[in-house]
Every structure is written in structure tokens, then in C-alpha cells.
Amino acid sequence: MPDSTEFAGTERVTGVDRWLRRLRGAVAPRRHNARTIAALTGNPGCHRRAVLDAAGVDKPRLAEHIGFPARFGQSRFAITRGNAFEAQVKADGGAELLRLLRERLGRPIPYASFTDLDDDQPAATPEPATTTDTGPDESNEQRYERSQRLLDEAAREPASGDAVIFDHPLLRLQVAGQPVYLEPDLIAFRVDGRFHVVEIKSFPVIDGQADPSKVSAAAIQAAVYVLAMRQLLTDAGHDPEIVSHDVLLVCPRDFTNEPVAALVDVRKQLSTLRRQLTRMARVEELVAALPPDLTFDLAPGRDGQPTRSPAALTTALDVVEARYAPECLASCELAFYCRHEARGHTGALGRSVREELGGVEQVPTVLALASGELAPAQGQAEAAALLQTAARLRAEALS
């Protein structure tokens, strides 16, 4: 596999980049985000997802074209509502956010400056904040360097009673050996010298309670930002602990658009995220093992549909090893295809079953070992004993 590098404009192009572009084909890449990283680290042994995400393949479109469309995701209405709520929280230079910071962090913050790191139009100076902007043509690397410089300057400022709010900062995290650029909702610099990630979500808090599953997903995504932010400031020579593990989660109250905030401790999610990122195989190692002509090109024809046939794409998918688990149905667009592919395998029954029955991959083999109709092969003796015990207990219970 080639390991040379070249520069195109301000972006470094490596041999891995060229291979990933070939895998993606002649279409624009889909960017990684905190949600995809959270899902990827939830199943770090899945090489298929690691390769497709690294290449920027449009997995929803791929799943739909091969006949296994994803059955989750936000509606356009929900996305529009979420964008409107986020704009409301950030309006007037973050005045509403400043109120929430005062309430939740328990400090009388008199003033906050508002710095937009992705605004191509100079904004009028609002009260109680000022606004900074950046040019529209910056590359990811340039935006990252600018974010690092401004956040580094803010971290070196003497402590005061004011706060600095950063909108659209660009962070970077290494995922499977590849840099992934991330853009959190907001980062607020606190008066005691600490940064807090602000996560804005449109799901409601009703009578002081929110959907636990949605809060959990938001906490995992926020942990991705905290980890990336700590890495940015560590590279700038700061203690990573100046980025707080307490994330400010902002949601609408009840059935109104009134913002309400809560502090969410993401230390547990950070620990899990670090461990899973460490376990993930490096992308260049995965790509090096693939055929050189492999591609998931979804380039459309005149009718707007991909020119490659579903059969060709499923053949390409089968080349890359997947690690399906039932949990994938809630987080991966290709889960229904992978479930179909895994039918009859113990892995389709869940990770715990797959781990307990190590060395036994087929469900018919499991049933034959449990009934004693099949003698265990090498490495299957322990699993066979477990299955026969379970079969005996089941028979006793039924009788």
C-alpha cells in the first residue's frame, strides 16, 4: 500500500487518503460527527463501519439502494425545529446562554464575549457580548489551527468575572489512526479558568424529566467533544483538566421553546470512549487488506440513482468484515443488511451470547451441541458443556 504524501492546497494527501477516496468513488464524502464516532466506538470490532465511515461513504443511501433502508433518524421537521432552537439559544450574542451559565454554574457573570469561529459576515456588537468572525474559505486544518489559537489565548488570560463563549469551534480527534474534525454546538470559557462544552438538543424536558435514552446519547456525543477539546489544549501546553467533565445540556422546557439547562457528568462516557478508541484497528491496516479495486461508488446516473447495481454493492460489502449485534439497529444505517447477513450466526443473538459461545459460530451447531447430537470439536468443549447444562435445566423447568 502506498505511504507517500503530497499536498493539495493546504490539505495533506496521503496514500491512505487516496485509497479511501477510491473506496468512496466520485461523490462528496459524508463527514464524521460526534454521533457517528459514538456509534463506531460502541462496536469497535466492526471493520465494515470503520472503513465506510473513514472513507465518507453515504451509508443511508447505500443501505437504501441495496434494499435494506435504515429505519431511524430525525425527520426534516425535527431537524428544522432543532436548528431553530439552537439559533434561539445563541441569539443576541448568547444572552440566553449567559443566563443559563449564571444559573447552573452559580457565578454572577456580568459579561460574556461571543466569538463565532465560522461566521463569514462581521456582526454588529450586541449586548452583552461581542462577536468575532472567520473567513468562508478556510480549510479544516486552517479552521482547526485558528480555533486552537483562540482557545489557547483564552486559556492564558488572567482569571476574571467575565466569560468567553466560542461558537462553531473546530476540534480534531484521532479515530482509527485518522484525524476527524468535529464541530460542537458551543464551548463556554468559565471565570474560574475552566472550559465547559455546551450541547444543545431539541428534545423536551417535561416536568423536570427528559427521555433517559436521549440524555444518554447526548452525554456520549458531548464526551466526544470534551475528549477532542482536551486533546487540543494538551497540544497547546495546557492541563487537559481545564476542560470540565460537566457538560451543559440545554433543552426546551415542557412544550415551549423556553431553554432550560442541566449539568451532566460525562466521566463514565469519557472512560468508555478512551478505551474503545484504543481498541479500534487503524484504518490503514484495514484498507491494506482490501482488494485494490474495491469501491462503494454511489455516483448517480441521469435518473439520479447510483449507476452501480445493488448486487455489485452487496458483493463489495461482503468483502469487508462486519461485527453485527442487535444494538446496531439503533445506531448504524447498514444494520438491517448486516442482520440479514448474520442470520443463523450466534453473533446475531448479541455480544454476550457470542462471547459465551466462543468458537461456536452457527446456531444449528449450537442446537446440535446442546442436544448431544454433535460431538464438540477442538475449542468447543467448554461451550458444549455450558449448552448441555442449559438444555437440561430448561427441560427440568418445562417438566
C-alpha positions in Angstrom: 0.0 0.0 0.0 1.4 3.4 -0.9 2.7 5.5 2.1 3.8 8.7 0.2 2.3 12.1 0.9 1.6 15.1 -1.1 -0.1 18.5 -0.6 -3.2 19.7 -2.4 -3.7 23.3 -1.5 -3.5 23.4 2.3 -4.6 19.8 2.8 -2.1 16.9 3.1 -3.0 13.9 0.9 -1.6 10.5 2.0 -1.7 7.1 0.4 -4.4 6.2 2.8 -6.5 9.2 1.7 -6.2 8.2 -2.0 -7.4 4.6 -1.1 -10.3 6.0 0.9 -11.3 8.3 -2.0 -11.2 5.2 -4.3 -13.5 3.3 -1.9 -15.9 6.3 -1.8 -15.9 6.9 -5.5 -16.8 10.1 -7.4 -19.1 11.6 -4.8 -18.6 14.0 -1.9 -17.7 12.5 1.4 -20.0 12.4 4.4 -18.3 14.0 7.4 -17.8 12.1 10.7 -19.5 13.7 13.6 -19.9 13.0 17.3 -22.9 10.8 16.7 -21.0 8.6 14.2 -18.0 8.3 16.5 -20.2 7.4 19.4 -21.8 4.6 17.3 -18.4 3.5 16.0 -16.8 3.2 19.4 -19.9 1.3 20.6 -18.9 -1.5 18.3 -15.1 -1.1 17.8 -14.7 -4.6 16.3 -16.8 -3.8 13.2 -14.3 -3.3 10.4 -17.1 -2.5 7.9 -18.3 0.5 9.7 -14.8 1.7 10.4 -13.8 1.6 6.7 -17.1 3.1 5.4 -17.0 6.0 7.9 -13.4 6.7 7.3 -14.0 6.8 3.5 -17.0 9.1 4.0 -19.4 6.7 2.2 -23.1 7.7 2.4 -24.4 4.7 4.4 -28.1 5.7 4.4 -28.1 6.0 0.5 -26.1 2.8 0.2 -28.5 0.9 2.5 -31.5 2.2 0.6 -30.0 1.3 -2.8 -29.3 -2.3 -1.8 -32.8 -2.8 -0.4 -32.2 -2.5 3.4 -33.1 1.1 4.2 -32.4 2.4 7.7 -35.4 2.9 9.9 -34.2 5.5 12.3 -33.0 9.1 12.1 -34.5 12.6 12.5 -37.3 13.9 10.3 -36.8 17.1 8.4 -39.3 18.7 10.8 -37.2 17.7 13.8 -34.0 18.9 12.2 -35.7 22.3 11.4 -37.0 22.6 14.9 -33.6 21.7 16.4 -31.9 24.3 14.2 -34.4 27.0 15.2 -34.0 26.2 18.9 -30.2 26.3 18.7 -30.4 29.7 16.9 -32.7 30.9 19.7 -30.2 29.9 22.4 -27.3 31.6 20.6 -29.3 34.8 19.7 -28.2 38.3 20.7 -24.6 37.2 21.2 -25.5 34.3 23.6 -27.5 36.4 26.0 -29.9 33.5 26.8 -26.9 31.1 27.2 -25.3 33.6 29.6 -28.4 33.5 31.8 -28.2 29.7 31.8 -24.5 29.8 32.7 -25.2 32.0 35.6 -27.9 29.7 36.9 -26.2 26.4 36.5 -22.6 27.4 37.4 -23.6 29.5 40.3 -21.5 32.5 39.5 -22.6 36.1 38.9 -21.1 36.5 35.4 -21.5 40.2 34.5 -20.3 40.0 30.9 -19.5 37.5 28.1 -17.8 38.0 24.8 -19.2 35.9 21.9 -16.7 34.6 19.3 -18.1 32.9 16.2 -15.3 30.9 14.6 -17.3 30.2 11.4 -19.1 33.4 10.5 -18.2 35.0 7.2 -20.1 38.2 7.9 -18.9 40.7 10.6 -21.7 41.0 13.2 -22.8 44.1 14.9 -21.7 44.3 18.5 -24.6 43.1 20.7 -25.1 43.5 24.4 -23.9 41.8 26.5 -21.4 40.2 24.1 -19.1 41.0 21.2 -18.7 38.8 18.1 -15.6 37.7 16.1 -15.8 36.0 12.7 -13.7 33.9 10.3 -13.4 33.8 6.5 -15.5 31.4 4.5 -12.8 29.7 2.5 -10.7 28.3 5.3 -9.8 24.5 5.1 -10.5 22.2 8.0 -6.8 22.4 9.1 -6.8 26.2 9.0 -10.1 26.4 11.0 -8.7 24.0 13.5 -5.5 26.0 13.9 -7.5 29.2 14.3 -9.7 27.5 16.9 -6.7 26.2 18.8 -5.0 29.6 18.7 -8.0 31.5 20.1 -8.8 28.9 22.7 -5.2 28.8 23.8 -5.3 32.6 24.1 -8.5 32.4 26.2 -6.9 29.8 28.5 -3.9 32.0 29.1 -6.0 35.1 30.0 -5.9 36.0 33.7 -9.0 34.9 35.7 -11.8 37.4 35.7 -15.5 37.6 36.4 -16.3 37.5 32.7 -16.8 34.6 30.4 -15.9 33.9 26.8 -18.3 31.9 24.6 -17.0 30.2 21.4 -19.4 29.3 18.7 -18.6 26.8 15.9 -15.1 25.9 17.1 -13.5 23.1 15.0 -11.9 20.3 17.0 -10.0 17.2 16.0 -9.8 13.7 17.2 -7.9 10.7 16.1 -10.2 7.8 15.2 -8.7 4.6 14.0 -5.5 6.4 13.1 -7.2 9.1 11.0 -7.9 12.7 12.0 -11.6 13.5 12.3 -12.8 17.1 12.5 -15.7 17.9 14.8 -17.8 21.0 15.4 -19.6 21.1 18.8 -22.5 23.4 19.4 -20.7 25.8 21.8 -17.8 26.0 24.2 -18.0 28.4 27.1 -14.9 29.6 28.9 -15.6 29.9 32.6 -14.4 32.6 35.0 -12.6 30.1 37.2 -10.3 29.1 34.3 -12.3 26.1 33.0 -14.0 25.3 29.7 -17.5 23.8 29.5 -18.8 22.1 26.4 -22.4 23.2 25.7 -24.7 20.6 24.0 -28.0 22.0 22.6 -30.7 19.4 22.0 -34.3 19.9 20.9 -35.9 17.0 22.9 -38.0 18.4 25.7 -37.6 18.4 29.5 -41.1 17.7 30.8 -41.8 18.3 34.5 -38.1 18.2 35.1 -37.5 14.9 33.3 -36.2 14.1 29.9 -36.1 10.8 27.9 -33.2 8.8 29.5 -32.1 7.3 26.3 -31.8 10.7 24.6 -29.9 12.1 27.5 -27.6 9.2 27.4 -26.9 9.6 23.7 -26.3 13.4 24.2 -23.9 12.6 27.0 -21.9 10.2 24.8 -21.7 12.8 22.0 -20.7 15.5 24.4 -17.9 13.3 25.8 -16.5 13.1 22.2 -16.3 16.9 22.2 -14.7 17.0 25.7 -12.1 14.5 24.7 -11.3 16.4 21.5 -11.2 19.7 23.4 -8.8 18.3 26.0 -6.5 17.0 23.2 -6.5 20.4 21.6 -5.5 22.2 24.8 -3.0 19.5 25.7 -1.2 20.0 22.4 -1.1 23.8 23.2 0.6 23.0 26.5 -2.3 23.2 28.9 -3.6 20.8 31.6 -6.4 18.8 29.9 -8.4 19.1 33.2 -9.2 22.7 32.4 -11.9 21.2 30.2 -14.6 20.3 32.7 -16.2 16.8 32.7 -19.5 18.6 33.5 -21.3 19.4 30.2 -24.1 22.0 30.0 -27.1 20.3 28.3 -29.6 22.8 27.0 -33.1 21.7 26.1 -36.6 23.2 25.7 -38.8 23.2 28.8 -42.1 21.3 28.6 -43.9 22.1 25.4 -42.5 25.6 25.0 -39.2 26.8 23.4 -38.0 28.2 26.7 -34.4 26.9 27.2 -33.6 25.1 30.4 -30.1 23.7 31.2 -28.6 20.9 33.4 -25.1 19.9 34.2 -24.3 16.3 33.0 -21.2 14.5 34.3 -19.6 12.6 31.4 -16.7 11.0 33.2 -18.1 7.5 32.7 -18.6 8.2 29.0 -15.1 9.6 28.7 -13.6 6.4 30.2 -15.5 4.2 27.8 -14.7 6.4 24.8 -10.9 6.3 25.5 -11.0 2.5 25.9 -12.9 1.9 22.7 -10.8 4.2 20.6 -7.7 2.4 21.8 -9.2 -0.9 20.8 -10.1 0.2 17.3 -7.9 -1.1 14.5 -6.1 1.5 12.4 -7.8 2.3 9.1 -4.6 2.0 7.1 -4.2 -1.6 8.3 -7.8 -2.4 7.4 -7.6 -0.8 4.0 -4.3 -2.5 3.2 -6.0 -5.9 3.5 -8.8 -5.0 1.0 -8.7 -5.7 -2.8 -7.2 -2.7 -4.7 -10.2 -2.4 -7.0 -12.8 -2.4 -4.2 -15.2 0.6 -4.3 -18.6 1.6 -2.9 -19.1 4.3 -5.5 -22.6 5.8 -5.4 -22.1 8.2 -8.3 -25.6 8.9 -9.8 -26.6 8.5 -13.4 -29.1 10.7 -15.3 -32.0 9.3 -13.3 -30.3 10.3 -10.0 -29.9 6.7 -8.9 -26.4 5.1 -8.4 -25.0 3.7 -11.5 -23.7 0.6 -9.7 -26.1 -2.2 -9.3 -27.3 -3.3 -5.8 -25.7 -6.7 -6.4 -22.3 -5.2 -7.1 -22.5 -3.1 -3.9 -23.6 -6.0 -1.8 -20.7 -8.0 -3.2 -18.3 -5.2 -2.2 -19.8 -5.0 1.3 -19.3 -8.7 1.8 -15.6 -8.2 1.3 -15.3 -6.1 4.5 -15.8 -8.0 7.7 -18.8 -6.8 9.9 -19.5 -7.5 13.5 -23.2 -7.3 13.9 -25.0 -7.0 17.2 -28.7 -6.2 17.9 -27.6 -2.9 19.3 -26.5 -1.8 15.8 -30.2 -1.4 14.9 -30.3 1.8 16.9 -27.2 3.4 15.6 -26.0 2.1 12.2 -27.7 2.7 8.8 -26.5 -0.7 7.5 -27.7 -2.7 10.5 -30.6 -4.3 8.6 -28.3 -5.6 5.9 -25.8 -6.9 8.4 -28.6 -8.6 10.4 -29.8 -10.3 7.2 -26.2 -11.3 6.5 -25.7 -12.6 10.1 -28.9 -14.7 10.1 -28.0 -18.2 11.5 -24.9 -16.9 13.3 -24.6 -16.7 17.1 -23.4 -13.1 16.8 -26.9 -12.1 15.7 -28.1 -13.0 19.2 -26.0 -10.4 20.9 -22.5 -9.8 22.1 -23.0 -11.7 25.4 -24.1 -14.8 23.5 -21.2 -14.6 21.0 -18.7 -14.2 23.9 -20.2 -17.1 25.9 -20.2 -19.4 22.9 -16.7 -18.5 21.7 -15.7 -21.0 18.9 -19.3 -21.8 18.0 -20.5 -19.5 15.2 -23.5 -21.2 13.8 -26.9 -21.5 15.5 -27.5 -25.1 14.1 -24.2 -26.1 15.7 -25.3 -24.7 19.0 -28.5 -26.7 18.9 -26.7 -29.9 18.0 -24.2 -29.5 20.8 -26.9 -28.7 23.3 -28.8 -31.9 22.4 -25.7 -34.0 22.3 -26.2 -34.9 18.7 -22.8 -33.4 17.8 -19.5 -34.1 19.5 -17.6 -30.9 20.3 -14.7 -30.0 18.0 -11.4 -28.6 19.3 -12.1 -25.5 21.3 -15.8 -26.2 21.7 -15.8 -28.4 24.8 -16.5 -25.6 27.3 -19.3 -24.1 25.2 -20.8 -27.6 24.7 -20.8 -28.3 28.4 -22.5 -24.9 29.0 -25.1 -25.6 26.3 -25.9 -29.1 27.6 -26.3 -27.8 31.2 -28.7 -25.1 29.9 -30.7 -27.6 27.9 -31.0 -29.9 30.9 -32.2 -27.0 33.2 -34.7 -26.0 30.5 -36.1 -29.5 30.2 -36.4 -29.8 34.0 -38.2 -26.4 34.2 -40.6 -27.3 31.5 -41.4 -30.7 33.0 
